[in-house]
Amino acid sequence: MKRMLIAAALLAATSGPALAGHCPRDVAAIDEALSAGTSLTAEQIAQVTEWRNQGAQSHEGGSHGDALNVLHQAMEMLDVEH
């Protein structure tokens, strides 16, 4: 039981930095896709931009899981692989 708790604690401690480094790459991919042009409507582009900004703010605030959730929504709408 102790080993399982230790393993879970180590996994939790090491996954934060990995997620933190992923957010800026997703933001950059979204920015690149938007600058390359898209067939999305103006409303969809506004939604993608809102998600992108929310993700960047969540990343800055240390909520990397939340950041990835909204960034991945934006990437899916843009049809960008994540």
mmCIF file of the N, C-alpha and C atoms, coordinates in Angstrom:
data_MODEL
# 
_entry.id   MODEL 
# 
loop_
_atom_site.group_PDB 
_atom_site.id 
_atom_site.type_symbol 
_atom_site.label_atom_id 
_atom_site.label_alt_id 
_atom_site.label_comp_id 
_atom_site.label_asym_id 
_atom_site.label_entity_id 
_atom_site.label_seq_id 
_atom_site.pdbx_PDB_ins_code 
_atom_site.Cartn_x 
_atom_site.Cartn_y 
_atom_site.Cartn_z 
_atom_site.occupancy 
_atom_site.B_iso_or_equiv 
_atom_site.pdbx_formal_charge 
_atom_site.auth_seq_id 
_atom_site.auth_comp_id 
_atom_site.auth_asym_id 
_atom_site.auth_atom_id 
_atom_site.pdbx_PDB_model_num 
ATOM 1   N N  . MET A 1 1  ? 0.820   -1.188 0.000   1.00 0.00 ? 1  MET A N  1 
ATOM 2   C CA . MET A 1 1  ? 0.000   0.000  0.000   1.00 0.00 ? 1  MET A CA 1 
ATOM 3   C C  . MET A 1 1  ? 0.871   1.261  0.000   1.00 0.00 ? 1  MET A C  1 
ATOM 4   N N  . LYS A 1 2  ? 1.941   1.255  0.811   1.00 0.00 ? 2  LYS A N  1 
ATOM 5   C CA . LYS A 1 2  ? 2.826   2.410  0.865   1.00 0.00 ? 2  LYS A CA 1 
ATOM 6   C C  . LYS A 1 2  ? 3.470   2.664  -0.500  1.00 0.00 ? 2  LYS A C  1 
ATOM 7   N N  . ARG A 1 3  ? 3.864   1.587  -1.163  1.00 0.00 ? 3  ARG A N  1 
ATOM 8   C CA . ARG A 1 3  ? 4.505   1.732  -2.477  1.00 0.00 ? 3  ARG A CA 1 
ATOM 9   C C  . ARG A 1 3  ? 3.558   2.367  -3.483  1.00 0.00 ? 3  ARG A C  1 
ATOM 10  N N  . MET A 1 4  ? 2.296   1.982  -3.420  1.00 0.00 ? 4  MET A N  1 
ATOM 11  C CA . MET A 1 4  ? 1.314   2.561  -4.340  1.00 0.00 ? 4  MET A CA 1 
ATOM 12  C C  . MET A 1 4  ? 1.138   4.050  -4.069  1.00 0.00 ? 4  MET A C  1 
ATOM 13  N N  . LEU A 1 5  ? 1.094   4.435  -2.805  1.00 0.00 ? 5  LEU A N  1 
ATOM 14  C CA . LEU A 1 5  ? 0.952   5.846  -2.460  1.00 0.00 ? 5  LEU A CA 1 
ATOM 15  C C  . LEU A 1 5  ? 2.179   6.641  -2.888  1.00 0.00 ? 5  LEU A C  1 
ATOM 16  N N  . ILE A 1 6  ? 3.343   6.075  -2.690  1.00 0.00 ? 6  ILE A N  1 
ATOM 17  C CA . ILE A 1 6  ? 4.575   6.743  -3.107  1.00 0.00 ? 6  ILE A CA 1 
ATOM 18  C C  . ILE A 1 6  ? 4.604   6.890  -4.627  1.00 0.00 ? 6  ILE A C  1 
ATOM 19  N N  . ALA A 1 7  ? 4.231   5.842  -5.340  1.00 0.00 ? 7  ALA A N  1 
ATOM 20  C CA . ALA A 1 7  ? 4.215   5.903  -6.799  1.00 0.00 ? 7  ALA A CA 1 
ATOM 21  C C  . ALA A 1 7  ? 3.218   6.946  -7.288  1.00 0.00 ? 7  ALA A C  1 
ATOM 22  N N  . ALA A 1 8  ? 2.055   7.011  -6.679  1.00 0.00 ? 8  ALA A N  1 
ATOM 23  C CA . ALA A 1 8  ? 1.048   7.999  -7.066  1.00 0.00 ? 8  ALA A CA 1 
ATOM 24  C C  . ALA A 1 8  ? 1.547   9.416  -6.791  1.00 0.00 ? 8  ALA A C  1 
ATOM 25  N N  . ALA A 1 9  ? 2.211   9.606  -5.662  1.00 0.00 ? 9  ALA A N  1 
ATOM 26  C CA . ALA A 1 9  ? 2.745   10.926 -5.325  1.00 0.00 ? 9  ALA A CA 1 
ATOM 27  C C  . ALA A 1 9  ? 3.832   11.348 -6.305  1.00 0.00 ? 9  ALA A C  1 
ATOM 28  N N  . LEU A 1 10 ? 4.693   10.425 -6.667  1.00 0.00 ? 10 LEU A N  1 
ATOM 29  C CA . LEU A 1 10 ? 5.747   10.742 -7.643  1.00 0.00 ? 10 LEU A CA 1 
ATOM 30  C C  . LEU A 1 10 ? 5.162   11.068 -9.005  1.00 0.00 ? 10 LEU A C  1 
ATOM 31  N N  . LEU A 1 11 ? 4.164   10.323 -9.412  1.00 0.00 ? 11 LEU A N  1 
ATOM 32  C CA . LEU A 1 11 ? 3.516   10.584 -10.696 1.00 0.00 ? 11 LEU A CA 1 
ATOM 33  C C  . LEU A 1 11 ? 2.873   11.962 -10.700 1.00 0.00 ? 11 LEU A C  1 
ATOM 34  N N  . ALA A 1 12 ? 2.190   12.307 -9.649  1.00 0.00 ? 12 ALA A N  1 
ATOM 35  C CA . ALA A 1 12 ? 1.554   13.620 -9.546  1.00 0.00 ? 12 ALA A CA 1 
ATOM 36  C C  . ALA A 1 12 ? 2.586   14.736 -9.544  1.00 0.00 ? 12 ALA A C  1 
ATOM 37  N N  . ALA A 1 13 ? 3.686   14.532 -8.867  1.00 0.00 ? 13 ALA A N  1 
ATOM 38  C CA . ALA A 1 13 ? 4.729   15.559 -8.772  1.00 0.00 ? 13 ALA A CA 1 
ATOM 39  C C  . ALA A 1 13 ? 5.439   15.777 -10.096 1.00 0.00 ? 13 ALA A C  1 
ATOM 40  N N  . THR A 1 14 ? 5.578   14.741 -10.896 1.00 0.00 ? 14 THR A N  1 
ATOM 41  C CA . THR A 1 14 ? 6.317   14.874 -12.143 1.00 0.00 ? 14 THR A CA 1 
ATOM 42  C C  . THR A 1 14 ? 5.439   15.235 -13.324 1.00 0.00 ? 14 THR A C  1 
ATOM 43  N N  . SER A 1 15 ? 4.123   15.081 -13.228 1.00 0.00 ? 15 SER A N  1 
ATOM 44  C CA . SER A 1 15 ? 3.269   15.374 -14.373 1.00 0.00 ? 15 SER A CA 1 
ATOM 45  C C  . SER A 1 15 ? 3.008   16.865 -14.520 1.00 0.00 ? 15 SER A C  1 
ATOM 46  N N  . GLY A 1 16 ? 3.059   17.644 -13.457 1.00 0.00 ? 16 GLY A N  1 
ATOM 47  C CA . GLY A 1 16 ? 2.830   19.080 -13.527 1.00 0.00 ? 16 GLY A CA 1 
ATOM 48  C C  . GLY A 1 16 ? 3.784   19.792 -14.471 1.00 0.00 ? 16 GLY A C  1 
ATOM 49  N N  . PRO A 1 17 ? 5.095   19.604 -14.304 1.00 0.00 ? 17 PRO A N  1 
ATOM 50  C CA . PRO A 1 17 ? 6.032   20.254 -15.212 1.00 0.00 ? 17 PRO A CA 1 
ATOM 51  C C  . PRO A 1 17 ? 5.861   19.817 -16.667 1.00 0.00 ? 17 PRO A C  1 
ATOM 52  N N  . ALA A 1 18 ? 5.493   18.577 -16.898 1.00 0.00 ? 18 ALA A N  1 
ATOM 53  C CA . ALA A 1 18 ? 5.284   18.117 -18.275 1.00 0.00 ? 18 ALA A CA 1 
ATOM 54  C C  . ALA A 1 18 ? 4.096   18.832 -18.892 1.00 0.00 ? 18 ALA A C  1 
ATOM 55  N N  . LEU A 1 19 ? 3.025   18.970 -18.131 1.00 0.00 ? 19 LEU A N  1 
ATOM 56  C CA . LEU A 1 19 ? 1.859   19.683 -18.637 1.00 0.00 ? 19 LEU A CA 1 
ATOM 57  C C  . LEU A 1 19 ? 2.168   21.154 -18.849 1.00 0.00 ? 19 LEU A C  1 
ATOM 58  N N  . ALA A 1 20 ? 2.952   21.731 -17.979 1.00 0.00 ? 20 ALA A N  1 
ATOM 59  C CA . ALA A 1 20 ? 3.279   23.150 -18.066 1.00 0.00 ? 20 ALA A CA 1 
ATOM 60  C C  . ALA A 1 20 ? 4.005   23.467 -19.360 1.00 0.00 ? 20 ALA A C  1 
ATOM 61  N N  . GLY A 1 21 ? 4.877   22.595 -19.812 1.00 0.00 ? 21 GLY A N  1 
ATOM 62  C CA . GLY A 1 21 ? 5.615   22.829 -21.046 1.00 0.00 ? 21 GLY A CA 1 
ATOM 63  C C  . GLY A 1 21 ? 4.784   22.601 -22.287 1.00 0.00 ? 21 GLY A C  1 
ATOM 64  N N  . HIS A 1 22 ? 3.702   21.884 -22.146 1.00 0.00 ? 22 HIS A N  1 
ATOM 65  C CA . HIS A 1 22 ? 2.850   21.566 -23.290 1.00 0.00 ? 22 HIS A CA 1 
ATOM 66  C C  . HIS A 1 22 ? 1.957   22.746 -23.673 1.00 0.00 ? 22 HIS A C  1 
ATOM 67  N N  . CYS A 1 23 ? 1.534   23.523 -22.691 1.00 0.00 ? 23 CYS A N  1 
ATOM 68  C CA . CYS A 1 23 ? 0.608   24.628 -22.940 1.00 0.00 ? 23 CYS A CA 1 
ATOM 69  C C  . CYS A 1 23 ? 1.151   25.642 -23.961 1.00 0.00 ? 23 CYS A C  1 
ATOM 70  N N  . PRO A 1 24 ? 2.381   26.132 -23.801 1.00 0.00 ? 24 PRO A N  1 
ATOM 71  C CA . PRO A 1 24 ? 2.883   27.113 -24.765 1.00 0.00 ? 24 PRO A CA 1 
ATOM 72  C C  . PRO A 1 24 ? 2.958   26.562 -26.190 1.00 0.00 ? 24 PRO A C  1 
ATOM 73  N N  . ARG A 1 25 ? 3.239   25.273 -26.335 1.00 0.00 ? 25 ARG A N  1 
ATOM 74  C CA . ARG A 1 25 ? 3.262   24.682 -27.681 1.00 0.00 ? 25 ARG A CA 1 
ATOM 75  C C  . ARG A 1 25 ? 1.874   24.677 -28.291 1.00 0.00 ? 25 ARG A C  1 
ATOM 76  N N  . ASP A 1 26 ? 0.856   24.395 -27.478 1.00 0.00 ? 26 ASP A N  1 
ATOM 77  C CA . ASP A 1 26 ? -0.512  24.411 -27.983 1.00 0.00 ? 26 ASP A CA 1 
ATOM 78  C C  . ASP A 1 26 ? -0.937  25.825 -28.369 1.00 0.00 ? 26 ASP A C  1 
ATOM 79  N N  . VAL A 1 27 ? -0.595  26.813 -27.546 1.00 0.00 ? 27 VAL A N  1 
ATOM 80  C CA . VAL A 1 27 ? -0.907  28.208 -27.865 1.00 0.00 ? 27 VAL A CA 1 
ATOM 81  C C  . VAL A 1 27 ? -0.242  28.598 -29.189 1.00 0.00 ? 27 VAL A C  1 
ATOM 82  N N  . ALA A 1 28 ? 1.008   28.216 -29.363 1.00 0.00 ? 28 ALA A N  1 
ATOM 83  C CA . ALA A 1 28 ? 1.725   28.534 -30.601 1.00 0.00 ? 28 ALA A CA 1 
ATOM 84  C C  . ALA A 1 28 ? 1.081   27.853 -31.805 1.00 0.00 ? 28 ALA A C  1 
ATOM 85  N N  . ALA A 1 29 ? 0.633   26.606 -31.645 1.00 0.00 ? 29 ALA A N  1 
ATOM 86  C CA . ALA A 1 29 ? -0.024  25.891 -32.745 1.00 0.00 ? 29 ALA A CA 1 
ATOM 87  C C  . ALA A 1 29 ? -1.333  26.566 -33.122 1.00 0.00 ? 29 ALA A C  1 
ATOM 88  N N  . ILE A 1 30 ? -2.068  27.039 -32.131 1.00 0.00 ? 30 ILE A N  1 
ATOM 89  C CA . ILE A 1 30 ? -3.320  27.750 -32.396 1.00 0.00 ? 30 ILE A CA 1 
ATOM 90  C C  . ILE A 1 30 ? -3.029  29.055 -33.128 1.00 0.00 ? 30 ILE A C  1 
ATOM 91  N N  . ASP A 1 31 ? -2.056  29.807 -32.642 1.00 0.00 ? 31 ASP A N  1 
ATOM 92  C CA . ASP A 1 31 ? -1.689  31.070 -33.289 1.00 0.00 ? 31 ASP A CA 1 
ATOM 93  C C  . ASP A 1 31 ? -1.251  30.852 -34.727 1.00 0.00 ? 31 ASP A C  1 
ATOM 94  N N  . GLU A 1 32 ? -0.475  29.800 -34.948 1.00 0.00 ? 32 GLU A N  1 
ATOM 95  C CA . GLU A 1 32 ? -0.002  29.499 -36.301 1.00 0.00 ? 32 GLU A CA 1 
ATOM 96  C C  . GLU A 1 32 ? -1.171  29.148 -37.221 1.00 0.00 ? 32 GLU A C  1 
ATOM 97  N N  . ALA A 1 33 ? -2.096  28.330 -36.732 1.00 0.00 ? 33 ALA A N  1 
ATOM 98  C CA . ALA A 1 33 ? -3.252  27.941 -37.544 1.00 0.00 ? 33 ALA A CA 1 
ATOM 99  C C  . ALA A 1 33 ? -4.128  29.148 -37.867 1.00 0.00 ? 33 ALA A C  1 
ATOM 100 N N  . LEU A 1 34 ? -4.311  30.033 -36.907 1.00 0.00 ? 34 LEU A N  1 
ATOM 101 C CA . LEU A 1 34 ? -5.114  31.227 -37.151 1.00 0.00 ? 34 LEU A CA 1 
ATOM 102 C C  . LEU A 1 34 ? -4.439  32.153 -38.158 1.00 0.00 ? 34 LEU A C  1 
ATOM 103 N N  . SER A 1 35 ? -3.127  32.302 -38.063 1.00 0.00 ? 35 SER A N  1 
ATOM 104 C CA . SER A 1 35 ? -2.416  33.197 -38.979 1.00 0.00 ? 35 SER A CA 1 
ATOM 105 C C  . SER A 1 35 ? -2.314  32.614 -40.388 1.00 0.00 ? 35 SER A C  1 
ATOM 106 N N  . ALA A 1 36 ? -2.385  31.285 -40.490 1.00 0.00 ? 36 ALA A N  1 
ATOM 107 C CA . ALA A 1 36 ? -2.313  30.645 -41.810 1.00 0.00 ? 36 ALA A CA 1 
ATOM 108 C C  . ALA A 1 36 ? -3.634  30.763 -42.567 1.00 0.00 ? 36 ALA A C  1 
ATOM 109 N N  . GLY A 1 37 ? -4.682  31.125 -41.860 1.00 0.00 ? 37 GLY A N  1 
ATOM 110 C CA . GLY A 1 37 ? -5.990  31.248 -42.488 1.00 0.00 ? 37 GLY A CA 1 
ATOM 111 C C  . GLY A 1 37 ? -6.814  30.002 -42.234 1.00 0.00 ? 37 GLY A C  1 
ATOM 112 N N  . THR A 1 38 ? -8.101  30.191 -42.156 1.00 0.00 ? 38 THR A N  1 
ATOM 113 C CA . THR A 1 38 ? -8.994  29.101 -41.831 1.00 0.00 ? 38 THR A CA 1 
ATOM 114 C C  . THR A 1 38 ? -10.341 29.327 -42.500 1.00 0.00 ? 38 THR A C  1 
ATOM 115 N N  . SER A 1 39 ? -11.092 28.267 -42.642 1.00 0.00 ? 39 SER A N  1 
ATOM 116 C CA . SER A 1 39 ? -12.435 28.382 -43.228 1.00 0.00 ? 39 SER A CA 1 
ATOM 117 C C  . SER A 1 39 ? -13.504 28.538 -42.153 1.00 0.00 ? 39 SER A C  1 
ATOM 118 N N  . LEU A 1 40 ? -13.090 28.751 -40.917 1.00 0.00 ? 40 LEU A N  1 
ATOM 119 C CA . LEU A 1 40 ? -14.048 28.933 -39.828 1.00 0.00 ? 40 LEU A CA 1 
ATOM 120 C C  . LEU A 1 40 ? -14.795 30.251 -39.985 1.00 0.00 ? 40 LEU A C  1 
ATOM 121 N N  . THR A 1 41 ? -15.998 30.285 -39.436 1.00 0.00 ? 41 THR A N  1 
ATOM 122 C CA . THR A 1 41 ? -16.767 31.522 -39.444 1.00 0.00 ? 41 THR A CA 1 
ATOM 123 C C  . THR A 1 41 ? -16.161 32.497 -38.440 1.00 0.00 ? 41 THR A C  1 
ATOM 124 N N  . ALA A 1 42 ? -16.611 33.740 -38.520 1.00 0.00 ? 42 ALA A N  1 
ATOM 125 C CA . ALA A 1 42 ? -16.129 34.759 -37.587 1.00 0.00 ? 42 ALA A CA 1 
ATOM 126 C C  . ALA A 1 42 ? -16.482 34.371 -36.148 1.00 0.00 ? 42 ALA A C  1 
ATOM 127 N N  . GLU A 1 43 ? -17.663 33.797 -35.953 1.00 0.00 ? 43 GLU A N  1 
ATOM 128 C CA . GLU A 1 43 ? -18.065 33.363 -34.610 1.00 0.00 ? 43 GLU A CA 1 
ATOM 129 C C  . GLU A 1 43 ? -17.167 32.243 -34.098 1.00 0.00 ? 43 GLU A C  1 
ATOM 130 N N  . GLN A 1 44 ? -16.830 31.298 -34.979 1.00 0.00 ? 44 GLN A N  1 
ATOM 131 C CA . GLN A 1 44 ? -15.950 30.199 -34.578 1.00 0.00 ? 44 GLN A CA 1 
ATOM 132 C C  . GLN A 1 44 ? -14.552 30.706 -34.258 1.00 0.00 ? 44 GLN A C  1 
ATOM 133 N N  . ILE A 1 45 ? -14.060 31.639 -35.043 1.00 0.00 ? 45 ILE A N  1 
ATOM 134 C CA . ILE A 1 45 ? -12.738 32.220 -34.780 1.00 0.00 ? 45 ILE A CA 1 
ATOM 135 C C  . ILE A 1 45 ? -12.746 32.947 -33.447 1.00 0.00 ? 45 ILE A C  1 
ATOM 136 N N  . ALA A 1 46 ? -13.834 33.646 -33.153 1.00 0.00 ? 46 ALA A N  1 
ATOM 137 C CA . ALA A 1 46 ? -13.946 34.322 -31.860 1.00 0.00 ? 46 ALA A CA 1 
ATOM 138 C C  . ALA A 1 46 ? -13.927 33.309 -30.719 1.00 0.00 ? 46 ALA A C  1 
ATOM 139 N N  . GLN A 1 47 ? -14.603 32.166 -30.897 1.00 0.00 ? 47 GLN A N  1 
ATOM 140 C CA . GLN A 1 47 ? -14.622 31.129 -29.863 1.00 0.00 ? 47 GLN A CA 1 
ATOM 141 C C  . GLN A 1 47 ? -13.233 30.529 -29.683 1.00 0.00 ? 47 GLN A C  1 
ATOM 142 N N  . VAL A 1 48 ? -12.552 30.245 -30.788 1.00 0.00 ? 48 VAL A N  1 
ATOM 143 C CA . VAL A 1 48 ? -11.186 29.706 -30.723 1.00 0.00 ? 48 VAL A CA 1 
ATOM 144 C C  . VAL A 1 48 ? -10.268 30.694 -30.008 1.00 0.00 ? 48 VAL A C  1 
ATOM 145 N N  . THR A 1 49 ? -10.399 31.961 -30.333 1.00 0.00 ? 49 THR A N  1 
ATOM 146 C CA . THR A 1 49 ? -9.570  32.988 -29.708 1.00 0.00 ? 49 THR A CA 1 
ATOM 147 C C  . THR A 1 49 ? -9.857  33.079 -28.213 1.00 0.00 ? 49 THR A C  1 
ATOM 148 N N  . GLU A 1 50 ? -11.132 32.982 -27.837 1.00 0.00 ? 50 GLU A N  1 
ATOM 149 C CA . GLU A 1 50 ? -11.487 33.003 -26.416 1.00 0.00 ? 50 GLU A CA 1 
ATOM 150 C C  . GLU A 1 50 ? -10.871 31.813 -25.690 1.00 0.00 ? 50 GLU A C  1 
ATOM 151 N N  . TRP A 1 51 ? -10.993 30.608 -26.278 1.00 0.00 ? 51 TRP A N  1 
ATOM 152 C CA . TRP A 1 51 ? -10.403 29.422 -25.666 1.00 0.00 ? 51 TRP A CA 1 
ATOM 153 C C  . TRP A 1 51 ? -8.891  29.546 -25.564 1.00 0.00 ? 51 TRP A C  1 
ATOM 154 N N  . ARG A 1 52 ? -8.276  30.077 -26.606 1.00 0.00 ? 52 ARG A N  1 
ATOM 155 C CA . ARG A 1 52 ? -6.823  30.256 -26.617 1.00 0.00 ? 52 ARG A CA 1 
ATOM 156 C C  . ARG A 1 52 ? -6.399  31.162 -25.467 1.00 0.00 ? 52 ARG A C  1 
ATOM 157 N N  . ASN A 1 53 ? -7.125  32.282 -25.311 1.00 0.00 ? 53 ASN A N  1 
ATOM 158 C CA . ASN A 1 53 ? -6.789  33.232 -24.254 1.00 0.00 ? 53 ASN A CA 1 
ATOM 159 C C  . ASN A 1 53 ? -7.048  32.645 -22.868 1.00 0.00 ? 53 ASN A C  1 
ATOM 160 N N  . GLN A 1 54 ? -8.154  31.908 -22.718 1.00 0.00 ? 54 GLN A N  1 
ATOM 161 C CA . GLN A 1 54 ? -8.431  31.250 -21.440 1.00 0.00 ? 54 GLN A CA 1 
ATOM 162 C C  . GLN A 1 54 ? -7.328  30.248 -21.097 1.00 0.00 ? 54 GLN A C  1 
ATOM 163 N N  . GLY A 1 55 ? -6.900  29.493 -22.100 1.00 0.00 ? 55 GLY A N  1 
ATOM 164 C CA . GLY A 1 55 ? -5.830  28.518 -21.886 1.00 0.00 ? 55 GLY A CA 1 
ATOM 165 C C  . GLY A 1 55 ? -4.535  29.173 -21.468 1.00 0.00 ? 55 GLY A C  1 
ATOM 166 N N  . ALA A 1 56 ? -4.198  30.271 -22.125 1.00 0.00 ? 56 ALA A N  1 
ATOM 167 C CA . ALA A 1 56 ? -2.966  30.987 -21.779 1.00 0.00 ? 56 ALA A CA 1 
ATOM 168 C C  . ALA A 1 56 ? -3.044  31.535 -20.359 1.00 0.00 ? 56 ALA A C  1 
ATOM 169 N N  . GLN A 1 57 ? -4.209  32.059 -19.975 1.00 0.00 ? 57 GLN A N  1 
ATOM 170 C CA . GLN A 1 57 ? -4.376  32.593 -18.622 1.00 0.00 ? 57 GLN A CA 1 
ATOM 171 C C  . GLN A 1 57 ? -4.315  31.478 -17.580 1.00 0.00 ? 57 GLN A C  1 
ATOM 172 N N  . SER A 1 58 ? -4.953  30.344 -17.878 1.00 0.00 ? 58 SER A N  1 
ATOM 173 C CA . SER A 1 58 ? -4.907  29.215 -16.943 1.00 0.00 ? 58 SER A CA 1 
ATOM 174 C C  . SER A 1 58 ? -3.483  28.715 -16.770 1.00 0.00 ? 58 SER A C  1 
ATOM 175 N N  . HIS A 1 59 ? -2.744  28.679 -17.867 1.00 0.00 ? 59 HIS A N  1 
ATOM 176 C CA . HIS A 1 59 ? -1.338  28.261 -17.805 1.00 0.00 ? 59 HIS A CA 1 
ATOM 177 C C  . HIS A 1 59 ? -0.546  29.202 -16.900 1.00 0.00 ? 59 HIS A C  1 
ATOM 178 N N  . GLU A 1 60 ? -0.724  30.495 -17.099 1.00 0.00 ? 60 GLU A N  1 
ATOM 179 C CA . GLU A 1 60 ? -0.012  31.475 -16.284 1.00 0.00 ? 60 GLU A CA 1 
ATOM 180 C C  . GLU A 1 60 ? -0.394  31.341 -14.811 1.00 0.00 ? 60 GLU A C  1 
ATOM 181 N N  . GLY A 1 61 ? -1.643  30.967 -14.552 1.00 0.00 ? 61 GLY A N  1 
ATOM 182 C CA . GLY A 1 61 ? -2.106  30.810 -13.177 1.00 0.00 ? 61 GLY A CA 1 
ATOM 183 C C  . GLY A 1 61 ? -1.750  29.474 -12.558 1.00 0.00 ? 61 GLY A C  1 
ATOM 184 N N  . GLY A 1 62 ? -1.122  28.598 -13.336 1.00 0.00 ? 62 GLY A N  1 
ATOM 185 C CA . GLY A 1 62 ? -0.694  27.312 -12.816 1.00 0.00 ? 62 GLY A CA 1 
ATOM 186 C C  . GLY A 1 62 ? -1.716  26.197 -12.957 1.00 0.00 ? 62 GLY A C  1 
ATOM 187 N N  . SER A 1 63 ? -2.832  26.462 -13.610 1.00 0.00 ? 63 SER A N  1 
ATOM 188 C CA . SER A 1 63 ? -3.878  25.439 -13.804 1.00 0.00 ? 63 SER A CA 1 
ATOM 189 C C  . SER A 1 63 ? -3.689  24.783 -15.165 1.00 0.00 ? 63 SER A C  1 
ATOM 190 N N  . HIS A 1 64 ? -2.670  23.956 -15.271 1.00 0.00 ? 64 HIS A N  1 
ATOM 191 C CA . HIS A 1 64 ? -2.287  23.414 -16.567 1.00 0.00 ? 64 HIS A CA 1 
ATOM 192 C C  . HIS A 1 64 ? -3.311  22.422 -17.121 1.00 0.00 ? 64 HIS A C  1 
ATOM 193 N N  . GLY A 1 65 ? -3.965  21.670 -16.263 1.00 0.00 ? 65 GLY A N  1 
ATOM 194 C CA . GLY A 1 65 ? -5.005  20.762 -16.732 1.00 0.00 ? 65 GLY A CA 1 
ATOM 195 C C  . GLY A 1 65 ? -6.156  21.525 -17.355 1.00 0.00 ? 65 GLY A C  1 
ATOM 196 N N  . ASP A 1 66 ? -6.581  22.608 -16.694 1.00 0.00 ? 66 ASP A N  1 
ATOM 197 C CA . ASP A 1 66 ? -7.641  23.455 -17.243 1.00 0.00 ? 66 ASP A CA 1 
ATOM 198 C C  . ASP A 1 66 ? -7.193  24.094 -18.548 1.00 0.00 ? 66 ASP A C  1 
ATOM 199 N N  . ALA A 1 67 ? -5.944  24.534 -18.575 1.00 0.00 ? 67 ALA A N  1 
ATOM 200 C CA . ALA A 1 67 ? -5.402  25.161 -19.780 1.00 0.00 ? 67 ALA A CA 1 
ATOM 201 C C  . ALA A 1 67 ? -5.452  24.191 -20.952 1.00 0.00 ? 67 ALA A C  1 
ATOM 202 N N  . LEU A 1 68 ? -5.009  22.969 -20.733 1.00 0.00 ? 68 LEU A N  1 
ATOM 203 C CA . LEU A 1 68 ? -5.001  21.985 -21.814 1.00 0.00 ? 68 LEU A CA 1 
ATOM 204 C C  . LEU A 1 68 ? -6.413  21.671 -22.305 1.00 0.00 ? 68 LEU A C  1 
ATOM 205 N N  . ASN A 1 69 ? -7.372  21.625 -21.394 1.00 0.00 ? 69 ASN A N  1 
ATOM 206 C CA . ASN A 1 69 ? -8.745  21.343 -21.807 1.00 0.00 ? 69 ASN A CA 1 
ATOM 207 C C  . ASN A 1 69 ? -9.255  22.365 -22.814 1.00 0.00 ? 69 ASN A C  1 
ATOM 208 N N  . VAL A 1 70 ? -9.101  23.643 -22.511 1.00 0.00 ? 70 VAL A N  1 
ATOM 209 C CA . VAL A 1 70 ? -9.623  24.658 -23.432 1.00 0.00 ? 70 VAL A CA 1 
ATOM 210 C C  . VAL A 1 70 ? -8.744  24.808 -24.671 1.00 0.00 ? 70 VAL A C  1 
ATOM 211 N N  . LEU A 1 71 ? -7.444  24.636 -24.507 1.00 0.00 ? 71 LEU A N  1 
ATOM 212 C CA . LEU A 1 71 ? -6.565  24.715 -25.684 1.00 0.00 ? 71 LEU A CA 1 
ATOM 213 C C  . LEU A 1 71 ? -6.874  23.586 -26.660 1.00 0.00 ? 71 LEU A C  1 
ATOM 214 N N  . HIS A 1 72 ? -7.152  22.403 -26.150 1.00 0.00 ? 72 HIS A N  1 
ATOM 215 C CA . HIS A 1 72 ? -7.475  21.280 -27.023 1.00 0.00 ? 72 HIS A CA 1 
ATOM 216 C C  . HIS A 1 72 ? -8.825  21.470 -27.711 1.00 0.00 ? 72 HIS A C  1 
ATOM 217 N N  . GLN A 1 73 ? -9.763  22.136 -27.052 1.00 0.00 ? 73 GLN A N  1 
ATOM 218 C CA . GLN A 1 73 ? -11.033 22.460 -27.711 1.00 0.00 ? 73 GLN A CA 1 
ATOM 219 C C  . GLN A 1 73 ? -10.778 23.368 -28.906 1.00 0.00 ? 73 GLN A C  1 
ATOM 220 N N  . ALA A 1 74 ? -9.935  24.375 -28.700 1.00 0.00 ? 74 ALA A N  1 
ATOM 221 C CA . ALA A 1 74 ? -9.602  25.297 -29.786 1.00 0.00 ? 74 ALA A CA 1 
ATOM 222 C C  . ALA A 1 74 ? -8.904  24.564 -30.922 1.00 0.00 ? 74 ALA A C  1 
ATOM 223 N N  . MET A 1 75 ? -7.976  23.676 -30.566 1.00 0.00 ? 75 MET A N  1 
ATOM 224 C CA . MET A 1 75 ? -7.233  22.948 -31.595 1.00 0.00 ? 75 MET A CA 1 
ATOM 225 C C  . MET A 1 75 ? -8.151  22.013 -32.383 1.00 0.00 ? 75 MET A C  1 
ATOM 226 N N  . GLU A 1 76 ? -9.105  21.396 -31.714 1.00 0.00 ? 76 GLU A N  1 
ATOM 227 C CA . GLU A 1 76 ? -10.044 20.517 -32.409 1.00 0.00 ? 76 GLU A CA 1 
ATOM 228 C C  . GLU A 1 76 ? -10.896 21.303 -33.389 1.00 0.00 ? 76 GLU A C  1 
ATOM 229 N N  . MET A 1 77 ? -11.345 22.484 -32.989 1.00 0.00 ? 77 MET A N  1 
ATOM 230 C CA . MET A 1 77 ? -12.151 23.300 -33.895 1.00 0.00 ? 77 MET A CA 1 
ATOM 231 C C  . MET A 1 77 ? -11.322 23.719 -35.108 1.00 0.00 ? 77 MET A C  1 
ATOM 232 N N  . LEU A 1 78 ? -10.049 23.965 -34.886 1.00 0.00 ? 78 LEU A N  1 
ATOM 233 C CA . LEU A 1 78 ? -9.141  24.355 -35.980 1.00 0.00 ? 78 LEU A CA 1 
ATOM 234 C C  . LEU A 1 78 ? -8.643  23.143 -36.783 1.00 0.00 ? 78 LEU A C  1 
ATOM 235 N N  . ASP A 1 79 ? -8.961  21.958 -36.312 1.00 0.00 ? 79 ASP A N  1 
ATOM 236 C CA . ASP A 1 79 ? -8.481  20.713 -36.921 1.00 0.00 ? 79 ASP A CA 1 
ATOM 237 C C  . ASP A 1 79 ? -6.957  20.635 -36.884 1.00 0.00 ? 79 ASP A C  1 
ATOM 238 N N  . VAL A 1 80 ? -6.413  21.005 -35.728 1.00 0.00 ? 80 VAL A N  1 
ATOM 239 C CA . VAL A 1 80 ? -4.975  20.943 -35.470 1.00 0.00 ? 80 VAL A CA 1 
ATOM 240 C C  . VAL A 1 80 ? -4.736  19.786 -34.514 1.00 0.00 ? 80 VAL A C  1 
ATOM 241 N N  . GLU A 1 81 ? -3.765  18.952 -34.837 1.00 0.00 ? 81 GLU A N  1 
ATOM 242 C CA . GLU A 1 81 ? -3.461  17.798 -33.990 1.00 0.00 ? 81 GLU A CA 1 
ATOM 243 C C  . GLU A 1 81 ? -2.815  18.246 -32.684 1.00 0.00 ? 81 GLU A C  1 
ATOM 244 N N  . HIS A 1 82 ? -3.202  17.598 -31.601 1.00 0.00 ? 82 HIS A N  1 
ATOM 245 C CA . HIS A 1 82 ? -2.590  17.890 -30.299 1.00 0.00 ? 82 HIS A CA 1 
ATOM 246 C C  . HIS A 1 82 ? -2.051  16.649 -29.674 1.00 0.00 ? 82 HIS A C  1 
# 
